[in-house]
């Protein structure tokens, strides 16, 4: 199973667990782990993940926290002018 699919399987569960106190920690660990596995190109990995999340969000569930964390990861990437 590819890493994106594995990550999305876990994130789908997190999206359904509205009341879980560990929800944010779970999603952060999953996304960070996914990004570490493809550290050579984190921007491309984030873009693939963001696209997959956007598609899942159309099906329902609470993806807001997950989408916000992915956006925060994008914001942490060095800009083209820095590199």
Backbone as CSV, one residue per row, in Angstrom:
resi,resn,N_x,N_y,N_z,CA_x,CA_y,CA_z,C_x,C_y,C_z
1,UNK,0.855,-1.180,0.000,0.000,0.000,0.000,0.899,1.240,0.000
2,UNK,0.583,2.196,-0.855,1.432,3.381,-0.906,1.213,4.260,0.329
3,UNK,2.170,5.119,0.575,2.184,5.930,1.797,1.019,6.911,1.855
4,UNK,0.643,7.489,0.731,-0.484,8.428,0.728,-1.773,7.709,1.115
5,UNK,-1.989,6.547,0.550,-3.202,5.793,0.864,-3.231,5.384,2.338
6,UNK,-2.101,4.954,2.853,-2.010,4.588,4.268,-2.318,5.793,5.162
7,UNK,-1.732,6.938,4.835,-1.979,8.160,5.599,-3.453,8.541,5.549
8,UNK,-4.047,8.492,4.373,-5.449,8.870,4.228,-6.379,7.924,4.981
9,UNK,-6.042,6.649,5.046,-6.858,5.700,5.817,-6.948,6.126,7.270
10,UNK,-5.825,6.528,7.836,-5.814,6.974,9.228,-6.540,8.310,9.367
11,UNK,-6.302,9.223,8.448,-6.945,10.540,8.532,-8.463,10.446,8.392
12,UNK,-8.958,9.493,7.622,-10.406,9.287,7.537,-10.983,8.946,8.906
13,UNK,-10.278,8.111,9.643,-10.727,7.762,10.994,-10.705,8.989,11.901
14,UNK,-9.646,9.769,11.796,-9.521,10.983,12.616,-10.644,11.965,12.283
15,UNK,-10.987,12.070,11.009,-12.040,13.005,10.587,-13.393,12.631,11.179
16,UNK,-13.579,11.370,11.507,-14.850,10.912,12.083,-14.873,10.985,13.606
17,UNK,-13.734,11.206,14.233,-13.642,11.204,15.697,-13.683,12.628,16.239
18,UNK,-14.847,13.231,16.165,-15.004,14.630,16.557,-14.651,14.882,18.019
19,UNK,-14.982,13.960,18.887,-14.846,14.201,20.326,-13.552,13.646,20.917
20,UNK,-12.701,13.061,20.110,-11.472,12.468,20.626,-10.499,13.557,21.072
21,UNK,-10.109,13.503,22.328,-9.206,14.510,22.878,-7.822,14.447,22.233
22,UNK,-7.464,13.307,21.687,-6.145,13.130,21.068,-6.160,13.354,19.560
23,UNK,-7.247,13.836,19.056,-7.445,13.988,17.615,-6.331,14.800,16.948
24,UNK,-6.019,15.937,17.497,-5.005,16.791,16.888,-3.638,16.114,16.905
25,UNK,-3.294,15.505,17.999,-2.013,14.809,18.088,-1.947,13.661,17.079
26,UNK,-3.025,12.913,16.942,-3.059,11.802,15.997,-2.857,12.276,14.561
27,UNK,-3.553,13.335,14.181,-3.418,13.805,12.805,-2.040,14.395,12.551
28,UNK,-1.491,15.095,13.532,-0.157,15.659,13.360,0.886,14.562,13.194
29,UNK,0.812,13.541,14.017,1.765,12.428,13.909,1.651,11.734,12.564
30,UNK,0.433,11.519,12.115,0.234,10.830,10.844,0.778,11.656,9.687
31,UNK,0.456,12.934,9.662,0.918,13.797,8.568,2.432,13.966,8.622
32,UNK,2.979,14.181,9.805,4.430,14.331,9.926,5.153,13.059,9.481
33,UNK,4.612,11.907,9.848,5.203,10.640,9.422,5.162,10.482,7.913
34,UNK,4.052,10.845,7.323,3.926,10.784,5.866,4.972,11.689,5.205
35,UNK,5.132,12.885,5.722,6.084,13.825,5.134,7.529,13.359,5.310
36,UNK,7.837,12.731,6.433,9.198,12.217,6.658,9.550,11.123,5.652
37,UNK,8.568,10.347,5.256,8.831,9.250,4.316,9.181,9.761,2.920
38,UNK,8.808,10.985,2.618,9.116,11.574,1.311,9.779,12.930,1.537
39,UNK,10.824,12.931,2.316,11.488,14.177,2.702,12.210,14.850,1.540
40,UNK,12.438,14.137,0.455,13.143,14.725,-0.677,12.358,15.864,-1.321
41,UNK,11.040,15.768,-1.300,10.214,16.807,-1.917,8.965,17.050,-1.064
42,UNK,9.125,17.745,0.065,7.987,17.935,0.966,6.842,18.735,0.343
43,UNK,7.147,19.674,-0.525,6.068,20.461,-1.138,5.191,19.576,-2.010
44,UNK,5.796,18.736,-2.825,5.013,17.835,-3.679,4.210,16.858,-2.830
45,UNK,4.795,16.371,-1.747,4.078,15.466,-0.850,2.878,16.160,-0.225
46,UNK,3.084,17.380,0.217,1.985,18.142,0.814,0.889,18.419,-0.212
47,UNK,1.277,18.717,-1.426,0.281,18.976,-2.465,-0.556,17.731,-2.747
48,UNK,0.097,16.570,-2.826,-0.646,15.319,-3.030,-1.591,15.073,-1.867
49,UNK,-1.098,15.280,-0.658,-1.911,15.069,0.533,-3.078,16.058,0.574
50,UNK,-2.814,17.318,0.301,-3.867,18.340,0.318,-4.952,18.021,-0.712
51,UNK,-4.560,17.576,-1.884,-5.536,17.221,-2.916,-6.392,16.035,-2.475
52,UNK,-5.756,15.035,-1.889,-6.497,13.867,-1.410,-7.463,14.257,-0.290
53,UNK,-7.028,15.129,0.600,-7.872,15.589,1.706,-9.057,16.393,1.170
54,UNK,-8.802,17.258,0.200,-9.891,18.047,-0.383,-10.951,17.139,-1.005
55,UNK,-10.519,16.077,-1.671,-11.467,15.131,-2.260,-12.272,14.416,-1.175
56,UNK,-11.610,14.006,-0.113,-12.299,13.332,0.996,-13.287,14.267,1.685
57,UNK,-12.897,15.532,1.831,-13.757,16.501,2.510,-15.085,16.677,1.775
58,UNK,-15.082,16.466,0.483,-16.327,16.556,-0.300,-17.313,15.467,0.094
59,UNK,-16.794,14.369,0.656,-17.637,13.232,1.044,-18.227,13.400,2.438
60,UNK,-17.780,14.405,3.160,-18.284,14.642,4.508,-17.225,14.333,5.553
61,UNK,-17.569,14.584,6.775,-16.618,14.426,7.873,-16.055,15.773,8.267
62,UNK,-15.378,15.797,9.369,-14.806,17.039,9.882,-13.325,17.106,9.522
63,UNK,-13.043,17.695,8.403,-11.686,17.784,7.881,-11.040,19.137,8.171
64,UNK,-11.750,20.051,8.819,-11.228,21.406,9.036,-9.901,21.422,9.775
65,UNK,-9.811,20.678,10.861,-8.581,20.655,11.651,-7.430,20.061,10.839
66,UNK,-7.729,19.033,10.078,-6.718,18.384,9.239,-6.252,19.340,8.146
67,UNK,-7.195,20.005,7.497,-6.840,20.955,6.450,-6.028,22.127,7.016
68,UNK,-6.372,22.571,8.201,-5.634,23.670,8.824,-4.192,23.254,9.128
69,UNK,-4.007,22.015,9.565,-2.648,21.555,9.863,-1.821,21.430,8.582
70,UNK,-2.427,20.934,7.526,-1.717,20.839,6.247,-1.331,22.239,5.767
71,UNK,-2.234,23.202,5.917,-1.910,24.576,5.530,-0.761,25.121,6.372
72,UNK,-0.756,24.809,7.652,0.340,25.247,8.524,1.666,24.630,8.061
73,UNK,1.615,23.401,7.589,2.830,22.764,7.053,3.295,23.478,5.800
74,UNK,2.358,23.841,4.928,2.724,24.628,3.732,3.369,25.937,4.136
75,UNK,2.811,26.586,5.156,3.330,27.882,5.599,4.749,27.781,6.156
76,UNK,5.114,26.622,6.650,6.456,26.417,7.218,7.514,26.117,6.158
77,UNK,7.078,25.774,4.952,8.041,25.478,3.897,8.806,26.743,3.525
78,UNK,10.082,26.589,3.235,10.832,27.765,2.783,10.292,28.245,1.437
79,UNK,10.200,29.537,1.287,9.717,30.083,0.011,10.820,29.991,-1.019
80,UNK,10.466,30.135,-2.284,11.440,30.066,-3.372,12.525,31.128,-3.219
81,UNK,12.169,32.275,-2.653,13.154,33.349,-2.501,14.161,33.057,-1.392
82,UNK,13.801,32.146,-0.466,14.726,31.793,0.615,15.735,30.756,0.171
83,UNK,15.357,29.908,-0.774,16.222,28.808,-1.146,16.970,29.105,-2.364
